[in-house]
Amino acid sequence: MNEKKGKHWKLIIPGIILALVLLIAAVFHVNEITVEGNTFFSQEVVAGEVCNTFLDHNVVSSWIKRKLGFCPTLPYVREYQVTYPGIHKIHIKLYEKKMIAGISYMNQFIYFDKDGVVLKSTQDEIAGIPLFETKTMTTFSLYEKVQMEDEALLSRIMNLSGLFQHYGVTWDRVVFDSGNAAFLYSGDIKVNLGKKDNYDEAIAALSDILKTAKEQKLAGEIDMSSYRAGGDVILKKN
């Protein structure tokens, strides 16, 4: 008798488990995925990268998977959150890395973050993101650090990018001449920054002057190629 009961339960338990799995699969099936905060890629692309297995198309299995730490990495975001606003819905909120500047080279626009990691490459300039213009050979792979034939020039570009962001400098572009001296353009102001290993002192002194020039709608040129800390900054008006 006991053996028959044991065999009976051996048949019932798998059946119950299978029924529960089928019930969960049917009741919690995902039929809507929404994405917030995406600018690099479409909602469909992001949803496909985050929900990249059959487990992600069920609210319960998706939740378990993420609780166990099995989350895909998106190289163009700082972090992202997945929430479940309904038994058939998944919502993805992205916190994208910020493109702080770009490099214009050979009709290509290469945009990078504060660490020099390439976030986007396009043949069309993105409005509102300032550019460094150079003829130095530049190579890159998406989501890796940009590379330049002249490593010293790349170091200066990263130095300027960080300083502009730190001091809140509004700028349009920086053009490097044949000798790799830097010329900054901000509105109607042109600044000769010269060729230096770092521009910390120059940008610290320049930031407030550029803000004032913009407020007063001034136009002219500033020569800071030989600037030293504490020196005068003179705007020659056009």
C-alpha positions, 0 to 999 in steps of 0.5 A, a space after each residue: 500500500 505504501 509503495 502504491 502511495 509513493 508511486 502515486 505522489 511521484 506522478 502527482 508532484 511533477 504534474 502539480 509543478 508543471 501546472 504551476 509553471 504553465 499557470 505562471 507562464 500564462 498569467 504573467 506573460 509580458 506583452 508590453 515593454 516600455 523604455 525611458 531615458 533612451 536617446 542613443 537607441 530606439 525603444 525596440 533596440 533597448 528592450 531587445 538588449 535588456 530582455 534578451 532571453 525567453 525568461 525576460 518575457 515573463 514577469 516572474 522569471 524576469 524578476 527572479 533572474 534579476 534578483 539573482 544578478 543575471 542582468 546584461 550590461 549596456 555599455 552606453 549607460 551608467 545604470 538602468 532599472 527594471 520595474 514591473 508596473 503590471 503583471 504583463 508589463 516591464 518598464 526600463 529606465 536608463 541613465 545614459 552616459 553623457 556625451 561631453 564632446 566630439 572629435 571631427 575627423 575625416 567627415 566623421 563625428 566621434 562623440 565620447 564621454 568624460 573618460 574618452 569612451 566612444 558612445 556614438 559615431 556618425 556622419 551627421 553632427 549632433 547639435 548642441 555637443 561641442 567639437 574638437 577639430 583635428 587632422 591627426 589620425 584618429 581611430 576608435 571602436 564603439 564603447 572603447 577609448 578613442 585612440 589618436 596617432 598623437 597621444 599627447 594631443 589626445 591627452 590635451 583634448 581630454 584635459 580640455 574636455 574635463 576643464 570645460 565641464 568642471 568650470 561650466 564653460 560654454 563652447 562651440 569648438 576647439 580647432 587645432 592648427 598644424 602645430 597642434 596649438 588650440 583655438 577655442 571658439 565660444 560664441 563670437 569670442 576666439 581664444 588662442 590657448 596655444 600648445 600646452 601639456 595642460 590648460 588648467 590655469 588658463 581655463 580657470 581664468 577664462 571661464 568667468 570672462 567667457 560668461 561675461 562676454 556672452 551676457 554682454 554679447 561681446 565679440 573679439 579675440 583673447 590671446 592666452 598662448 603665453 598665459 601664466 597664473 595671475 596674469 591679465 586676460 585681455 579681450 581685444 574687441 572686434 
